[in-house]
């Protein structure tokens, strides 16, 4: 499954909930929330998902595999890209060491 499909799916889910938030009932006046999480720290998350999330002011949690970040494998983000995500307001999580 490619990230493009997932991104469209989650964007549609978010917009459908956001657009109909007035119809939702939460206990004790609490508001609902959706958590966007991405696993492994792949470069497509940085190049595709993060710009779309930023465009709509949505923050996500990027769970990285520290031993793979900055490796020669172009599939994973670099440490500069990881730092950039944090500077843009996204959160980091650890998705195991290896």
C-alpha positions in Angstrom: 0.0 0.0 0.0 1.5 3.3 -1.0 1.6 6.4 1.1 -0.5 8.3 -1.4 -3.5 6.1 -0.8 -3.1 6.4 3.0 -2.7 10.1 2.8 -5.9 10.5 0.8 -7.7 8.1 3.2 -6.7 10.0 6.3 -7.3 13.4 4.8 -10.8 12.3 3.8 -11.4 10.9 7.3 -10.1 14.1 9.0 -12.2 16.3 6.8 -15.4 14.2 7.2 -15.0 14.4 11.0 -14.0 18.1 11.0 -16.9 19.1 8.7 -19.5 17.3 10.9 -18.0 18.0 14.3 -21.1 19.9 15.3 -23.0 16.6 15.1 -20.7 14.6 17.3 -21.4 14.3 21.0 -18.4 13.8 23.3 -18.7 13.2 27.1 -18.4 16.2 29.4 -18.0 18.7 26.6 -14.7 17.2 25.4 -13.6 17.5 21.9 -12.6 14.6 19.7 -9.1 14.1 18.3 -7.4 12.1 15.6 -3.8 11.1 15.9 -1.8 10.8 12.7 1.2 8.5 13.1 3.8 7.3 10.6 6.1 4.4 11.2 9.7 3.7 10.2 10.9 7.2 9.1 10.8 6.6 5.4 11.6 9.5 3.1 8.2 9.5 1.4 6.7 10.5 4.8 9.0 13.5 4.7 8.5 14.4 1.0 4.8 13.5 0.6 2.9 13.3 3.9 4.6 16.1 5.9 4.0 18.9 3.3 0.3 18.0 3.1 -0.1 17.9 6.8 1.7 21.2 7.1 -0.6 22.8 4.5 -3.6 22.0 6.6 -2.0 22.8 10.0 -2.1 19.2 11.1 0.7 17.8 13.3 1.7 14.1 13.3 3.9 11.7 15.2 6.7 10.2 13.1 8.0 7.0 14.7 11.5 6.5 13.4 13.9 3.6 13.4 17.0 5.3 14.7 19.5 2.8 13.3 18.2 3.3 9.8 18.0 7.1 9.8 20.8 8.6 7.8 21.9 5.3 6.3 22.9 4.9 2.6 19.5 3.4 2.0 17.5 6.2 0.2 14.3 4.7 1.6 14.9 6.4 5.0 15.0 10.0 6.1 18.3 11.7 7.0 18.9 13.2 10.4 18.5 16.7 8.9 15.0 15.8 7.7 14.1 14.3 11.1 15.2 17.6 12.8 13.3 19.6 10.2 10.1 17.7 11.1 10.6 18.6 14.7 11.3 22.2 13.9 8.0 22.3 12.0 6.1 21.1 15.1 5.7 17.4 14.5 6.6 14.9 17.2 9.0 12.0 17.1 8.6 8.5 18.5 10.9 5.6 18.6 9.9 2.6 16.5 12.5 0.2 18.0 16.2 0.5 17.4 16.4 -1.8 14.4 
